[in-house]
Amino acid sequence: MEEIEEGITGFARIIRYKNHSISKIIAREDVRASGQQLIKTEPRSLQILSIEEGEFVAGRKNGYARVISAVDGSCEVGFWRDDIPWGKYCKYHISGNEEL
């Protein structure tokens, strides 16, 4: 993410996921010789961790955005400035409790 965040300005949807098909780092020569793919992108290998969508400036939430986390089951909605909640904002937990 650090490599591309400067270029993320405007409306964006960022999906963070974990690829369970990568068990170790394999040398490119070994991959070519075996005919294997280094990274598999089959849906069953991918686990979504979170989705962020809204207004971004240089990769940071600025303006209205929402964040849905599959890790803890929370959902954040509201306005942000430099990735920090700013103004009207609320965080909902999977239990139904909200945090203002």
C-alpha positions as CSV (number, residue, x, y, z in Angstrom):
1,M,0.0,0.0,0.0
2,E,2.8,2.4,0.8
3,E,4.0,2.2,-2.8
4,I,0.8,3.4,-4.3
5,E,-0.9,5.5,-1.6
6,E,0.3,8.9,-3.0
7,G,-1.6,8.1,-6.2
8,I,-4.9,7.4,-4.5
9,T,-6.8,10.7,-4.6
10,G,-10.5,11.0,-5.3
11,F,-13.2,8.4,-4.7
12,A,-11.8,4.9,-4.1
13,R,-12.7,1.5,-2.8
14,I,-9.8,-0.3,-1.1
15,I,-10.2,-4.0,-0.4
16,R,-7.6,-5.5,1.9
17,Y,-7.3,-9.3,1.8
18,K,-5.0,-12.2,2.8
19,N,-4.0,-14.8,0.3
20,H,-3.8,-18.2,2.0
21,S,-2.1,-19.9,-1.0
22,I,1.3,-18.3,-0.3
23,S,3.0,-20.6,2.2
24,K,6.6,-19.5,1.7
25,I,8.7,-17.3,-0.6
26,I,9.7,-19.3,-3.6
27,A,12.6,-18.3,-5.9
28,R,11.4,-17.3,-9.4
29,E,13.6,-19.9,-11.0
30,D,12.0,-22.7,-8.9
31,V,8.5,-21.4,-9.9
32,R,9.4,-21.4,-13.6
33,A,11.0,-24.9,-13.5
34,S,8.0,-26.4,-11.7
35,G,5.4,-24.6,-13.8
36,Q,3.6,-23.3,-10.6
37,Q,2.1,-19.9,-10.2
38,L,3.8,-17.7,-7.5
39,I,0.4,-16.2,-6.4
40,K,-2.9,-17.9,-6.8
41,T,-5.9,-15.7,-7.1
42,E,-8.7,-18.3,-6.8
43,P,-11.6,-17.0,-4.6
44,R,-11.2,-19.8,-2.1
45,S,-7.6,-18.7,-1.4
46,L,-8.5,-15.1,-0.6
47,Q,-9.9,-13.8,2.7
48,I,-11.3,-10.3,2.8
49,L,-10.0,-8.4,5.8
50,S,-11.6,-5.0,5.3
51,I,-13.2,-2.7,2.7
52,E,-12.7,1.1,2.8
53,E,-14.6,3.3,0.4
54,G,-15.0,7.0,0.2
55,E,-12.9,10.2,-0.5
56,F,-9.2,9.9,-0.3
57,V,-6.2,12.3,-0.6
58,A,-2.8,10.7,-1.1
59,G,-4.1,7.4,0.3
60,R,-5.7,8.8,3.4
61,K,-9.4,9.1,4.1
62,N,-10.5,12.8,3.7
63,G,-14.2,13.6,3.5
64,Y,-17.0,11.0,3.8
65,A,-15.9,7.4,4.0
66,R,-16.9,4.1,5.5
67,V,-14.9,1.1,6.6
68,I,-16.2,-2.4,7.0
69,S,-13.9,-4.8,8.9
70,A,-14.3,-8.6,8.6
71,V,-11.7,-9.1,11.3
72,D,-13.7,-7.6,14.2
73,G,-17.1,-7.2,12.5
74,S,-17.2,-3.4,12.9
75,C,-18.4,-0.7,10.5
76,E,-17.3,2.9,10.6
77,V,-19.2,5.7,8.8
78,G,-18.6,9.4,8.8
79,F,-16.3,12.2,7.9
80,W,-12.5,12.0,8.1
81,R,-9.5,14.3,7.9
82,D,-6.1,12.7,7.4
83,D,-7.4,9.2,8.3
84,I,-8.8,10.4,11.6
85,P,-12.5,10.7,12.3
86,W,-13.5,14.4,12.1
87,G,-17.0,15.7,12.6
88,K,-20.0,13.4,12.3
89,Y,-18.8,9.9,12.8
90,C,-20.0,6.6,14.3
91,K,-18.6,3.1,14.7
92,Y,-20.9,0.1,15.0
93,H,-19.8,-3.2,16.5
94,I,-21.1,-6.6,15.5
95,S,-22.8,-6.8,18.9
96,G,-25.0,-3.8,17.8
97,N,-23.3,-1.3,20.2
98,E,-22.3,2.0,18.7
99,E,-19.3,4.2,19.6
100,L,-19.6,7.9,18.9
